[in-house]
């Protein structure tokens, strides 16, 4: 079983790559068969499979989009991140709070399941 510290380090690498909009680092921080379940469209979201497809999805974030991490903790190969997502669309700011549940395998994220409060 992975250590909680190693799990958090793996998740942090992916989160930093997303924040930096660095496609290559996003791909490198996930397993090739990584699964991401997004929150849209409601109610069940979208399932994206593969590190390249997931990195492409996050590369499409707007220039004003940002995740504020509120809390993060791990147990073994699982990590929970509570976040507040901020954006600006047509000059109007918005936000959405939620949580991601990650699974890490071999120092890379293999699963990212997103859940949200707004919706």
N, C-alpha and C positions, 0 to 999 in steps of 0.2 A: 504494500500500500504506500502511496506517495505521502511525503510529509506535508503538513499544512503550510510550512514556509515555502517549500518548493512549488506547491500548488498556487500560492499567492504570487510568487515570482513569475510563473507562467502566465497567469491571468494579467498581471501588471504589464508584461511585455506586449500582450495583445491590446490592452487598453491604451497604452502609450502609442502603439502603431496606429490605432484608430484615431486618436487625438491628433497625431501628426499627419494623418491621411497618407501614410506610407504603405503603399500596396505591397511592396516586396517584404517588408517586416511583418505585415499582417499575415501574408501567406506563410512565412517562415515560423510564425508563432502558433500555427494551427496544424493539426494532422490533415493529411490529404483528404480524408473522408469525414472531416469535421461536419457537424450538424448544427445549424442555427435556426431556431424557431423565433421569428419576429412576431410583433404584436398586431400588425396590420395585414390584411383587413380583419376587422372584428367579425365574429367573436374568436376565431381560432388562429388567426395569423397566417403567416407563410412559412413554409419549411424550405430552407436552402441547404443544399448538401455540397460539400467540397470547399477547400480553403480558397481556391481561385474565385469561385462564385461568391463566397461570403466577402472576400476582400473587395471584389468589384461592387458589391452592394454598399459597403461602407465608404468606398471611394466616392460615392455619389452624394455624400453629405454636403449640405450648403456651407458657405464660408462662415456663417454666423452660428452654425450648429455646434453645440458643446455638451458634453456629459459632465456633470458635477457629481463626484462620488461622495455619497453621504456616509456609507459604512461598508466595510468589507471584512469577511471572516471566512475561514476555511477549516475543514475537518477532513483529513486524508486527501483523497483526490477530488473532493468537491469544494466549491467556493461560491459564496453568495455575495453579490454586490448590489447594494441599494443605491439608486442613482436618481438624479433630476436632470432631465434632458431639456436644454434650452435651444430655441431657434428664433429666427426672424423671417417672416414671410410677408413680402410686399410692405415692408416697414412696420409690421405689427409683431411684437414679441409674443412668444408663447412658451409653455413648458408642460412637461409631463413627467410624473414620478413613477418609478417602477423598480423592478428587481430582476437581476439575471442570476441564473443558477448555472454554473460552469462545471464541467468535468475535465480533468487533465489526465493525459496519458503520455508517459515518456517526456515530460517537460514541455508538452504542447497541449493547447486547448483542443479537446475532441468534441465538446458539446457546449452550446450556449443557448439556454432557454430563457426567453424574455417574457416578463409579465408586467402589466401596467395597472395603475390606479384609475387613470382617465379612460373612459370608454364606455 
